[in-house]
Amino acid sequence: MIPKHILVPGRVRRPPTDGWSWIDRRFLREHASRLSHEAICLYFFLAAVSDKHGLSFYGDATIALRLRLAEAVVVCARDELVAADLVAYRAPLTQVLSLPAATIQRRDGGLASFGEILRSLATPSPHTDPRRSS
């Protein structure tokens, strides 16, 4: 592991005093790779401008201007985020949602939550030899 040290001590980021914004790392690890460039940009924008409840009232025209995108592209990107269950939209509000529970692919093709995975590890498999211990 690379040891970390602050590069510019006088410029350490602090939470804003008059706003509310962050990006959950899981967004990048679990969701960004399945999204278009425009949807990722829109998600970052919405996360940056939203309040503590994830709400933003920016209109499509203003977002398009700020992100230098066509308004129709903003609408498509938002629809993509809604379909991915990352934002909710009811004009004039957009809400950045908490990320869906972490999941991984099961052997049967379905999705398993992290809790299911941990529970399965704690439960002995019927195929496990009880005489063996690890």
Secondary structure, DSSP 8 states (H G I E B T S, - for coil): ------S-GGG-----SS------HHIIIIIGGGS-HHHHHHHHHHHHH--TTSEE---HHHHHHHHT--HHHHHHHHHHHHHTTSEEEETTEEEE------EEE-TTSSEEEHHHHHHHHHS--TTS-TT---
